[in-house]
Amino acid sequence: MLVEDDGDIVVVTVRDDGVGMAAGRMERAAAEGRLGLAVSVRGRIRELGGTVIVTSRPGAGTEVELRVPR
């Protein structure tokens, strides 16, 4: 986990070296009613005027970057 204060924005990056996710996995989870990332994380960050970027590939881990204005 890394927290950066870039003056106008705070960036929190969480990385792991786990199994990663296949493309479209988060969208399928949301369509199946599993809304943790889609609603809980993305929704709350969006309410603050921020963004969430998720980067992941099978076998290459996952990185989640949360950017929120100060």
PDB file with SEQRES, HELIX, SHEET and CRYST1 records, atoms N, CA, C and O in Angstrom:
SEQRES   1 A   70  MET LEU VAL GLU ASP ASP GLY ASP ILE VAL VAL VAL THR          
SEQRES   2 A   70  VAL ARG ASP ASP GLY VAL GLY MET ALA ALA GLY ARG MET          
SEQRES   3 A   70  GLU ARG ALA ALA ALA GLU GLY ARG LEU GLY LEU ALA VAL          
SEQRES   4 A   70  SER VAL ARG GLY ARG ILE ARG GLU LEU GLY GLY THR VAL          
SEQRES   5 A   70  ILE VAL THR SER ARG PRO GLY ALA GLY THR GLU VAL GLU          
SEQRES   6 A   70  LEU ARG VAL PRO ARG                                          
HELIX    1 AA1 ARG A   25  ALA A   31  1                                   7    
HELIX    2 AA2 GLY A   36  VAL A   41  3                                   6    
HELIX    3 AA3 ARG A   42  GLU A   47  1                                   6    
SHEET    1 AA1 4 LEU A   2  ASP A   5  0                                        
SHEET    2 AA1 4 ILE A   9  ASP A  16 -1                                        
SHEET    3 AA1 4 THR A  62  PRO A  69 -1                                        
SHEET    4 AA1 4 THR A  51  SER A  56 -1                                        
CRYST1    1.000    1.000    1.000  90.00  90.00  90.00 P 1           1          
ATOM      1  N   MET A   1       0.856  -1.158   0.000  1.00  0.00           N  
ATOM      2  CA  MET A   1       0.000   0.000   0.000  1.00  0.00           C  
ATOM      3  C   MET A   1       0.906   1.226   0.000  1.00  0.00           C  
ATOM      4  O   MET A   1       1.916   1.281   0.701  1.00  0.00           O  
ATOM      5  N   LEU A   2       0.509   2.209  -0.813  1.00  0.00           N  
ATOM      6  CA  LEU A   2       1.249   3.452  -0.922  1.00  0.00           C  
ATOM      7  C   LEU A   2       0.248   4.600  -0.874  1.00  0.00           C  
ATOM      8  O   LEU A   2      -0.773   4.560  -1.561  1.00  0.00           O  
ATOM      9  N   VAL A   3       0.531   5.624  -0.070  1.00  0.00           N  
ATOM     10  CA  VAL A   3      -0.306   6.815   0.001  1.00  0.00           C  
ATOM     11  C   VAL A   3       0.558   8.006  -0.402  1.00  0.00           C  
ATOM     12  O   VAL A   3       1.633   8.228   0.154  1.00  0.00           O  
ATOM     13  N   GLU A   4       0.063   8.774  -1.388  1.00  0.00           N  
ATOM     14  CA  GLU A   4       0.802   9.933  -1.878  1.00  0.00           C  
ATOM     15  C   GLU A   4      -0.076  11.170  -1.799  1.00  0.00           C  
ATOM     16  O   GLU A   4      -1.257  11.126  -2.147  1.00  0.00           O  
ATOM     17  N   ASP A   5       0.495  12.259  -1.348  1.00  0.00           N  
ATOM     18  CA  ASP A   5      -0.186  13.550  -1.326  1.00  0.00           C  
ATOM     19  C   ASP A   5       0.426  14.386  -2.436  1.00  0.00           C  
ATOM     20  O   ASP A   5       1.553  14.863  -2.309  1.00  0.00           O  
ATOM     21  N   ASP A   6      -0.311  14.565  -3.519  1.00  0.00           N  
ATOM     22  CA  ASP A   6       0.172  15.327  -4.666  1.00  0.00           C  
ATOM     23  C   ASP A   6      -0.336  16.766  -4.650  1.00  0.00           C  
ATOM     24  O   ASP A   6      -0.449  17.391  -5.705  1.00  0.00           O  
ATOM     25  N   GLY A   7      -0.639  17.291  -3.482  1.00  0.00           N  
ATOM     26  CA  GLY A   7      -1.115  18.666  -3.363  1.00  0.00           C  
ATOM     27  C   GLY A   7      -2.611  18.781  -3.568  1.00  0.00           C  
ATOM     28  O   GLY A   7      -3.351  18.950  -2.599  1.00  0.00           O  
ATOM     29  N   ASP A   8      -3.078  18.692  -4.810  1.00  0.00           N  
ATOM     30  CA  ASP A   8      -4.505  18.800  -5.115  1.00  0.00           C  
ATOM     31  C   ASP A   8      -5.241  17.474  -4.983  1.00  0.00           C  
ATOM     32  O   ASP A   8      -6.471  17.447  -4.937  1.00  0.00           O  
ATOM     33  N   ILE A   9      -4.495  16.378  -4.923  1.00  0.00           N  
ATOM     34  CA  ILE A   9      -5.114  15.051  -4.942  1.00  0.00           C  
ATOM     35  C   ILE A   9      -4.343  14.108  -4.026  1.00  0.00           C  
ATOM     36  O   ILE A   9      -3.128  14.227  -3.866  1.00  0.00           O  
ATOM     37  N   VAL A  10      -5.065  13.177  -3.434  1.00  0.00           N  
ATOM     38  CA  VAL A  10      -4.451  12.120  -2.636  1.00  0.00           C  
ATOM     39  C   VAL A  10      -4.612  10.827  -3.426  1.00  0.00           C  
ATOM     40  O   VAL A  10      -5.701  10.505  -3.899  1.00  0.00           O  
ATOM     41  N   VAL A  11      -3.519  10.096  -3.560  1.00  0.00           N  
ATOM     42  CA  VAL A  11      -3.524   8.847  -4.323  1.00  0.00           C  
ATOM     43  C   VAL A  11      -3.172   7.700  -3.387  1.00  0.00           C  
ATOM     44  O   VAL A  11      -2.132   7.722  -2.727  1.00  0.00           O  
ATOM     45  N   VAL A  12      -4.047   6.695  -3.333  1.00  0.00           N  
ATOM     46  CA  VAL A  12      -3.792   5.483  -2.565  1.00  0.00           C  
ATOM     47  C   VAL A  12      -3.685   4.345  -3.568  1.00  0.00           C  
ATOM     48  O   VAL A  12      -4.600   4.115  -4.358  1.00  0.00           O  
ATOM     49  N   THR A  13      -2.560   3.632  -3.533  1.00  0.00           N  
ATOM     50  CA  THR A  13      -2.341   2.508  -4.431  1.00  0.00           C  
ATOM     51  C   THR A  13      -2.169   1.252  -3.596  1.00  0.00           C  
ATOM     52  O   THR A  13      -1.365   1.217  -2.664  1.00  0.00           O  
ATOM     53  N   VAL A  14      -2.932   0.222  -3.939  1.00  0.00           N  
ATOM     54  CA  VAL A  14      -2.837  -1.071  -3.268  1.00  0.00           C  
ATOM     55  C   VAL A  14      -2.464  -2.096  -4.331  1.00  0.00           C  
ATOM     56  O   VAL A  14      -3.152  -2.227  -5.343  1.00  0.00           O  
ATOM     57  N   ARG A  15      -1.365  -2.827  -4.098  1.00  0.00           N  
ATOM     58  CA  ARG A  15      -0.895  -3.837  -5.058  1.00  0.00           C  
ATOM     59  C   ARG A  15      -0.743  -5.175  -4.361  1.00  0.00           C  
ATOM     60  O   ARG A  15      -0.416  -5.255  -3.177  1.00  0.00           O  
ATOM     61  N   ASP A  16      -0.990  -6.221  -5.134  1.00  0.00           N  
ATOM     62  CA  ASP A  16      -0.658  -7.553  -4.641  1.00  0.00           C  
ATOM     63  C   ASP A  16      -0.035  -8.353  -5.776  1.00  0.00           C  
ATOM     64  O   ASP A  16      -0.149  -7.988  -6.946  1.00  0.00           O  
ATOM     65  N   ASP A  17       0.616  -9.433  -5.419  1.00  0.00           N  
ATOM     66  CA  ASP A  17       1.228 -10.293  -6.432  1.00  0.00           C  
ATOM     67  C   ASP A  17       0.500 -11.638  -6.494  1.00  0.00           C  
ATOM     68  O   ASP A  17       1.101 -12.684  -6.742  1.00  0.00           O  
ATOM     69  N   GLY A  18      -0.812 -11.576  -6.261  1.00  0.00           N  
ATOM     70  CA  GLY A  18      -1.649 -12.780  -6.250  1.00  0.00           C  
ATOM     71  C   GLY A  18      -1.955 -13.295  -7.647  1.00  0.00           C  
ATOM     72  O   GLY A  18      -1.200 -13.061  -8.592  1.00  0.00           O  
ATOM     73  N   VAL A  19      -3.064 -13.994  -7.761  1.00  0.00           N  
ATOM     74  CA  VAL A  19      -3.418 -14.675  -9.010  1.00  0.00           C  
ATOM     75  C   VAL A  19      -3.972 -13.738 -10.069  1.00  0.00           C  
ATOM     76  O   VAL A  19      -4.067 -14.125 -11.234  1.00  0.00           O  
ATOM     77  N   GLY A  20      -4.341 -12.517  -9.700  1.00  0.00           N  
ATOM     78  CA  GLY A  20      -4.880 -11.566 -10.671  1.00  0.00           C  
ATOM     79  C   GLY A  20      -6.283 -11.930 -11.111  1.00  0.00           C  
ATOM     80  O   GLY A  20      -6.884 -12.876 -10.601  1.00  0.00           O  
ATOM     81  N   MET A  21      -6.804 -11.159 -12.077  1.00  0.00           N  
ATOM     82  CA  MET A  21      -8.163 -11.371 -12.581  1.00  0.00           C  
ATOM     83  C   MET A  21      -8.152 -11.315 -14.104  1.00  0.00           C  
ATOM     84  O   MET A  21      -7.381 -10.569 -14.709  1.00  0.00           O  
ATOM     85  N   ALA A  22      -9.008 -12.103 -14.699  1.00  0.00           N  
ATOM     86  CA  ALA A  22      -9.181 -12.065 -16.149  1.00  0.00           C  
ATOM     87  C   ALA A  22      -9.962 -10.813 -16.531  1.00  0.00           C  
ATOM     88  O   ALA A  22     -10.731 -10.283 -15.730  1.00  0.00           O  
ATOM     89  N   ALA A  23      -9.758 -10.345 -17.762  1.00  0.00           N  
ATOM     90  CA  ALA A  23     -10.498  -9.192 -18.271  1.00  0.00           C  
ATOM     91  C   ALA A  23     -12.004  -9.446 -18.152  1.00  0.00           C  
ATOM     92  O   ALA A  23     -12.477 -10.542 -18.451  1.00  0.00           O  
ATOM     93  N   GLY A  24     -12.745  -8.438 -17.719  1.00  0.00           N  
ATOM     94  CA  GLY A  24     -14.199  -8.546 -17.595  1.00  0.00           C  
ATOM     95  C   GLY A  24     -14.679  -9.175 -16.304  1.00  0.00           C  
ATOM     96  O   GLY A  24     -15.885  -9.261 -16.076  1.00  0.00           O  
ATOM     97  N   ARG A  25     -13.772  -9.613 -15.458  1.00  0.00           N  
ATOM     98  CA  ARG A  25     -14.154 -10.299 -14.209  1.00  0.00           C  
ATOM     99  C   ARG A  25     -14.974  -9.402 -13.294  1.00  0.00           C  
ATOM    100  O   ARG A  25     -15.975  -9.848 -12.733  1.00  0.00           O  
ATOM    101  N   MET A  26     -14.571  -8.157 -13.136  1.00  0.00           N  
ATOM    102  CA  MET A  26     -15.301  -7.251 -12.238  1.00  0.00           C  
ATOM    103  C   MET A  26     -16.690  -6.956 -12.776  1.00  0.00           C  
ATOM    104  O   MET A  26     -17.647  -6.864 -12.008  1.00  0.00           O  
ATOM    105  N   GLU A  27     -16.808  -6.807 -14.080  1.00  0.00           N  
ATOM    106  CA  GLU A  27     -18.113  -6.550 -14.687  1.00  0.00           C  
ATOM    107  C   GLU A  27     -19.043  -7.747 -14.515  1.00  0.00           C  
ATOM    108  O   GLU A  27     -20.234  -7.582 -14.253  1.00  0.00           O  
ATOM    109  N   ARG A  28     -18.492  -8.956 -14.665  1.00  0.00           N  
ATOM    110  CA  ARG A  28     -19.312 -10.166 -14.462  1.00  0.00           C  
ATOM    111  C   ARG A  28     -19.761 -10.273 -13.002  1.00  0.00           C  
ATOM    112  O   ARG A  28     -20.904 -10.634 -12.722  1.00  0.00           O  
ATOM    113  N   ALA A  29     -18.861  -9.961 -12.086  1.00  0.00           N  
ATOM    114  CA  ALA A  29     -19.210 -10.012 -10.667  1.00  0.00           C  
ATOM    115  C   ALA A  29     -20.350  -9.042 -10.370  1.00  0.00           C  
ATOM    116  O   ALA A  29     -21.294  -9.393  -9.661  1.00  0.00           O  
ATOM    117  N   ALA A  30     -20.271  -7.830 -10.905  1.00  0.00           N  
ATOM    118  CA  ALA A  30     -21.331  -6.838 -10.682  1.00  0.00           C  
ATOM    119  C   ALA A  30     -22.646  -7.327 -11.283  1.00  0.00           C  
ATOM    120  O   ALA A  30     -23.701  -7.172 -10.667  1.00  0.00           O  
ATOM    121  N   ALA A  31     -22.595  -7.912 -12.471  1.00  0.00           N  
ATOM    122  CA  ALA A  31     -23.811  -8.419 -13.122  1.00  0.00           C  
ATOM    123  C   ALA A  31     -24.444  -9.552 -12.328  1.00  0.00           C  
ATOM    124  O   ALA A  31     -25.653  -9.767 -12.403  1.00  0.00           O  
ATOM    125  N   GLU A  32     -23.618 -10.285 -11.559  1.00  0.00           N  
ATOM    126  CA  GLU A  32     -24.108 -11.385 -10.720  1.00  0.00           C  
ATOM    127  C   GLU A  32     -24.548 -10.905  -9.342  1.00  0.00           C  
ATOM    128  O   GLU A  32     -24.937 -11.710  -8.495  1.00  0.00           O  
ATOM    129  N   GLY A  33     -24.486  -9.591  -9.117  1.00  0.00           N  
ATOM    130  CA  GLY A  33     -24.935  -9.049  -7.838  1.00  0.00           C  
ATOM    131  C   GLY A  33     -23.848  -8.895  -6.793  1.00  0.00           C  
ATOM    132  O   GLY A  33     -24.133  -8.482  -5.669  1.00  0.00           O  
ATOM    133  N   ARG A  34     -22.617  -9.215  -7.133  1.00  0.00           N  
ATOM    134  CA  ARG A  34     -21.501  -9.031  -6.194  1.00  0.00           C  
ATOM    135  C   ARG A  34     -20.928  -7.647  -6.455  1.00  0.00           C  
ATOM    136  O   ARG A  34     -20.136  -7.453  -7.377  1.00  0.00           O  
ATOM    137  N   LEU A  35     -21.336  -6.696  -5.637  1.00  0.00           N  
ATOM    138  CA  LEU A  35     -21.121  -5.289  -5.935  1.00  0.00           C  
ATOM    139  C   LEU A  35     -20.057  -4.601  -5.085  1.00  0.00           C  
ATOM    140  O   LEU A  35     -19.977  -3.373  -5.082  1.00  0.00           O  
ATOM    141  N   GLY A  36     -19.249  -5.358  -4.373  1.00  0.00           N  
ATOM    142  CA  GLY A  36     -18.262  -4.761  -3.473  1.00  0.00           C  
ATOM    143  C   GLY A  36     -17.404  -3.698  -4.126  1.00  0.00           C  
ATOM    144  O   GLY A  36     -17.379  -2.559  -3.659  1.00  0.00           O  
ATOM    145  N   LEU A  37     -16.706  -4.037  -5.186  1.00  0.00           N  
ATOM    146  CA  LEU A  37     -15.850  -3.056  -5.849  1.00  0.00           C  
ATOM    147  C   LEU A  37     -16.682  -2.042  -6.621  1.00  0.00           C  
ATOM    148  O   LEU A  37     -16.388  -0.847  -6.590  1.00  0.00           O  
ATOM    149  N   ALA A  38     -17.707  -2.504  -7.305  1.00  0.00           N  
ATOM    150  CA  ALA A  38     -18.508  -1.621  -8.164  1.00  0.00           C  
ATOM    151  C   ALA A  38     -19.246  -0.558  -7.365  1.00  0.00           C  
ATOM    152  O   ALA A  38     -19.296   0.598  -7.785  1.00  0.00           O  
ATOM    153  N   VAL A  39     -19.812  -0.919  -6.237  1.00  0.00           N  
ATOM    154  CA  VAL A  39     -20.631   0.025  -5.472  1.00  0.00           C  
ATOM    155  C   VAL A  39     -19.881   0.547  -4.253  1.00  0.00           C  
ATOM    156  O   VAL A  39     -19.760   1.758  -4.064  1.00  0.00           O  
ATOM    157  N   SER A  40     -19.387  -0.349  -3.442  1.00  0.00           N  
ATOM    158  CA  SER A  40     -18.778   0.054  -2.188  1.00  0.00           C  
ATOM    159  C   SER A  40     -17.548   0.921  -2.410  1.00  0.00           C  
ATOM    160  O   SER A  40     -17.435   1.994  -1.818  1.00  0.00           O  
ATOM    161  N   VAL A  41     -16.634   0.478  -3.247  1.00  0.00           N  
ATOM    162  CA  VAL A  41     -15.394   1.226  -3.455  1.00  0.00           C  
ATOM    163  C   VAL A  41     -15.586   2.311  -4.505  1.00  0.00           C  
ATOM    164  O   VAL A  41     -15.413   3.492  -4.206  1.00  0.00           O  
ATOM    165  N   ARG A  42     -15.939   1.933  -5.722  1.00  0.00           N  
ATOM    166  CA  ARG A  42     -16.056   2.929  -6.798  1.00  0.00           C  
ATOM    167  C   ARG A  42     -17.119   3.977  -6.486  1.00  0.00           C  
ATOM    168  O   ARG A  42     -16.910   5.164  -6.738  1.00  0.00           O  
ATOM    169  N   GLY A  43     -18.240   3.555  -5.948  1.00  0.00           N  
ATOM    170  CA  GLY A  43     -19.316   4.497  -5.642  1.00  0.00           C  
ATOM    171  C   GLY A  43     -18.901   5.522  -4.603  1.00  0.00           C  
ATOM    172  O   GLY A  43     -19.190   6.710  -4.752  1.00  0.00           O  
ATOM    173  N   ARG A  44     -18.238   5.082  -3.571  1.00  0.00           N  
ATOM    174  CA  ARG A  44     -17.818   6.012  -2.511  1.00  0.00           C  
ATOM    175  C   ARG A  44     -16.746   6.981  -3.005  1.00  0.00           C  
ATOM    176  O   ARG A  44     -16.778   8.168  -2.681  1.00  0.00           O  
ATOM    177  N   ILE A  45     -15.810   6.477  -3.781  1.00  0.00           N  
ATOM    178  CA  ILE A  45     -14.765   7.352  -4.312  1.00  0.00           C  
ATOM    179  C   ILE A  45     -15.368   8.356  -5.297  1.00  0.00           C  
ATOM    180  O   ILE A  45     -14.990   9.528  -5.298  1.00  0.00           O  
ATOM    181  N   ARG A  46     -16.293   7.906  -6.127  1.00  0.00           N  
ATOM    182  CA  ARG A  46     -16.965   8.807  -7.080  1.00  0.00           C  
ATOM    183  C   ARG A  46     -17.720   9.903  -6.338  1.00  0.00           C  
ATOM    184  O   ARG A  46     -17.712  11.054  -6.774  1.00  0.00           O  
ATOM    185  N   GLU A  47     -18.382   9.565  -5.211  1.00  0.00           N  
ATOM    186  CA  GLU A  47     -19.102  10.568  -4.413  1.00  0.00           C  
ATOM    187  C   GLU A  47     -18.163  11.653  -3.907  1.00  0.00           C  
ATOM    188  O   GLU A  47     -18.589  12.782  -3.664  1.00  0.00           O  
ATOM    189  N   LEU A  48     -16.895  11.317  -3.750  1.00  0.00           N  
ATOM    190  CA  LEU A  48     -15.888  12.281  -3.296  1.00  0.00           C  
ATOM    191  C   LEU A  48     -15.247  13.031  -4.465  1.00  0.00           C  
ATOM    192  O   LEU A  48     -14.367  13.868  -4.265  1.00  0.00           O  
ATOM    193  N   GLY A  49     -15.696  12.724  -5.687  1.00  0.00           N  
ATOM    194  CA  GLY A  49     -15.141  13.372  -6.868  1.00  0.00           C  
ATOM    195  C   GLY A  49     -13.882  12.714  -7.393  1.00  0.00           C  
ATOM    196  O   GLY A  49     -13.139  13.311  -8.172  1.00  0.00           O  
ATOM    197  N   GLY A  50     -13.643  11.489  -6.970  1.00  0.00           N  
ATOM    198  CA  GLY A  50     -12.418  10.794  -7.358  1.00  0.00           C  
ATOM    199  C   GLY A  50     -12.629   9.700  -8.377  1.00  0.00           C  
ATOM    200  O   GLY A  50     -13.716   9.530  -8.928  1.00  0.00           O  
ATOM    201  N   THR A  51     -11.556   8.959  -8.614  1.00  0.00           N  
ATOM    202  CA  THR A  51     -11.576   7.869  -9.579  1.00  0.00           C  
ATOM    203  C   THR A  51     -10.912   6.623  -9.002  1.00  0.00           C  
ATOM    204  O   THR A  51     -10.103   6.695  -8.077  1.00  0.00           O  
ATOM    205  N   VAL A  52     -11.279   5.483  -9.576  1.00  0.00           N  
ATOM    206  CA  VAL A  52     -10.675   4.204  -9.219  1.00  0.00           C  
ATOM    207  C   VAL A  52     -10.190   3.562 -10.507  1.00  0.00           C  
ATOM    208  O   VAL A  52     -10.939   3.453 -11.478  1.00  0.00           O  
ATOM    209  N   ILE A  53      -8.930   3.139 -10.510  1.00  0.00           N  
ATOM    210  CA  ILE A  53      -8.368   2.426 -11.648  1.00  0.00           C  
ATOM    211  C   ILE A  53      -7.899   1.067 -11.145  1.00  0.00           C  
ATOM    212  O   ILE A  53      -7.105   0.984 -10.208  1.00  0.00           O  
ATOM    213  N   VAL A  54      -8.395   0.000 -11.775  1.00  0.00           N  
ATOM    214  CA  VAL A  54      -7.995  -1.359 -11.411  1.00  0.00           C  
ATOM    215  C   VAL A  54      -7.239  -1.951 -12.587  1.00  0.00           C  
ATOM    216  O   VAL A  54      -7.738  -1.975 -13.712  1.00  0.00           O  
ATOM    217  N   THR A  55      -6.033  -2.426 -12.317  1.00  0.00           N  
ATOM    218  CA  THR A  55      -5.213  -3.067 -13.334  1.00  0.00           C  
ATOM    219  C   THR A  55      -4.906  -4.476 -12.848  1.00  0.00           C  
ATOM    220  O   THR A  55      -4.382  -4.658 -11.749  1.00  0.00           O  
ATOM    221  N   SER A  56      -5.234  -5.483 -13.675  1.00  0.00           N  
ATOM    222  CA  SER A  56      -5.014  -6.857 -13.252  1.00  0.00           C  
ATOM    223  C   SER A  56      -4.922  -7.768 -14.464  1.00  0.00           C  
ATOM    224  O   SER A  56      -5.566  -7.527 -15.485  1.00  0.00           O  
ATOM    225  N   ARG A  57      -4.121  -8.814 -14.345  1.00  0.00           N  
ATOM    226  CA  ARG A  57      -4.030  -9.870 -15.354  1.00  0.00           C  
ATOM    227  C   ARG A  57      -3.855 -11.193 -14.630  1.00  0.00           C  
ATOM    228  O   ARG A  57      -3.218 -11.249 -13.578  1.00  0.00           O  
ATOM    229  N   PRO A  58      -4.413 -12.253 -15.186  1.00  0.00           N  
ATOM    230  CA  PRO A  58      -4.207 -13.563 -14.566  1.00  0.00           C  
ATOM    231  C   PRO A  58      -2.705 -13.846 -14.397  1.00  0.00           C  
ATOM    232  O   PRO A  58      -1.918 -13.682 -15.328  1.00  0.00           O  
ATOM    233  N   GLY A  59      -2.340 -14.268 -13.203  1.00  0.00           N  
ATOM    234  CA  GLY A  59      -0.959 -14.609 -12.900  1.00  0.00           C  
ATOM    235  C   GLY A  59      -0.049 -13.421 -12.634  1.00  0.00           C  
ATOM    236  O   GLY A  59       1.136 -13.608 -12.361  1.00  0.00           O  
ATOM    237  N   ALA A  60      -0.576 -12.202 -12.708  1.00  0.00           N  
ATOM    238  CA  ALA A  60       0.277 -11.025 -12.561  1.00  0.00           C  
ATOM    239  C   ALA A  60      -0.161 -10.100 -11.424  1.00  0.00           C  
ATOM    240  O   ALA A  60       0.326  -8.973 -11.337  1.00  0.00           O  
ATOM    241  N   GLY A  61      -1.060 -10.543 -10.560  1.00  0.00           N  
ATOM    242  CA  GLY A  61      -1.489  -9.711  -9.450  1.00  0.00           C  
ATOM    243  C   GLY A  61      -2.475  -8.625  -9.855  1.00  0.00           C  
ATOM    244  O   GLY A  61      -2.952  -8.584 -10.989  1.00  0.00           O  
ATOM    245  N   THR A  62      -2.766  -7.757  -8.910  1.00  0.00           N  
ATOM    246  CA  THR A  62      -3.759  -6.702  -9.110  1.00  0.00           C  
ATOM    247  C   THR A  62      -3.249  -5.410  -8.484  1.00  0.00           C  
ATOM    248  O   THR A  62      -2.585  -5.425  -7.448  1.00  0.00           O  
ATOM    249  N   GLU A  63      -3.571  -4.291  -9.131  1.00  0.00           N  
ATOM    250  CA  GLU A  63      -3.265  -2.972  -8.571  1.00  0.00           C  
ATOM    251  C   GLU A  63      -4.542  -2.153  -8.602  1.00  0.00           C  
ATOM    252  O   GLU A  63      -5.216  -2.073  -9.629  1.00  0.00           O  
ATOM    253  N   VAL A  64      -4.869  -1.547  -7.475  1.00  0.00           N  
ATOM    254  CA  VAL A  64      -6.035  -0.662  -7.375  1.00  0.00           C  
ATOM    255  C   VAL A  64      -5.507   0.710  -6.986  1.00  0.00           C  
ATOM    256  O   VAL A  64      -4.826   0.862  -5.971  1.00  0.00           O  
ATOM    257  N   GLU A  65      -5.833   1.716  -7.813  1.00  0.00           N  
ATOM    258  CA  GLU A  65      -5.419   3.085  -7.534  1.00  0.00           C  
ATOM    259  C   GLU A  65      -6.649   3.935  -7.276  1.00  0.00           C  
ATOM    260  O   GLU A  65      -7.546   4.014  -8.115  1.00  0.00           O  
ATOM    261  N   LEU A  66      -6.688   4.566  -6.121  1.00  0.00           N  
ATOM    262  CA  LEU A  66      -7.779   5.445  -5.709  1.00  0.00           C  
ATOM    263  C   LEU A  66      -7.243   6.868  -5.731  1.00  0.00           C  
ATOM    264  O   LEU A  66      -6.257   7.170  -5.060  1.00  0.00           O  
ATOM    265  N   ARG A  67      -7.883   7.744  -6.495  1.00  0.00           N  
ATOM    266  CA  ARG A  67      -7.473   9.151  -6.601  1.00  0.00           C  
ATOM    267  C   ARG A  67      -8.640  10.020  -6.116  1.00  0.00           C  
ATOM    268  O   ARG A  67      -9.746   9.945  -6.650  1.00  0.00           O  
ATOM    269  N   VAL A  68      -8.376  10.840  -5.100  1.00  0.00           N  
ATOM    270  CA  VAL A  68      -9.424  11.670  -4.505  1.00  0.00           C  
ATOM    271  C   VAL A  68      -8.900  13.093  -4.349  1.00  0.00           C  
ATOM    272  O   VAL A  68      -7.810  13.304  -3.818  1.00  0.00           O  
ATOM    273  N   PRO A  69      -9.689  14.081  -4.820  1.00  0.00           N  
ATOM    274  CA  PRO A  69      -9.261  15.467  -4.621  1.00  0.00           C  
ATOM    275  C   PRO A  69      -9.260  15.819  -3.135  1.00  0.00           C  
ATOM    276  O   PRO A  69     -10.040  15.275  -2.353  1.00  0.00           O  
ATOM    277  N   ARG A  70      -8.388  16.720  -2.769  1.00  0.00           N  
ATOM    278  CA  ARG A  70      -8.302  17.170  -1.358  1.00  0.00           C  
ATOM    279  C   ARG A  70      -9.430  18.110  -1.029  1.00  0.00           C  
ATOM    280  O   ARG A  70      -9.524  18.589   0.101  1.00  0.00           O  
TER     281      ARG A  70                                                      
END                                                                             
